[in-house]
Amino acid sequence: MQLTAPATSSSDFKATGRRDADGMAVASFILGLVGLLVLNVFLGPIAIALAGAALWRGTARRGRALLGLGLGIADLLVLVAFMQLDSTVSWNF
């Protein structure tokens, strides 16, 4: 009977971290894209945070993470523009 987890190599941890970072890059891109239309006050900062974390962890999908970062920033800029036009905290069509 074994009471501890079997030993794994450090390359397994690196592969898992890279895969997680790739998933964060894709998630930031999708959330940033959706955030342009709905819930940009929430999805924009989440997209920015996920893109930053993916870039910090060294994702293989660097372009997708940078697009997610740009879309997250665009989400907040769209929110600010519509807030200025409507003079409210939120915007409607």
Buried (B, 14 or more C-beta within 10 A) or exposed (E): EEEEEEEEEEEEEEEEEBEBBBBBBBBBBBBBBBBBEEEBBEBBBBBBBBBBBBBEBEBEBBEBBBBBBBBBBBBBEBBEEBBEEEEEEEBEE
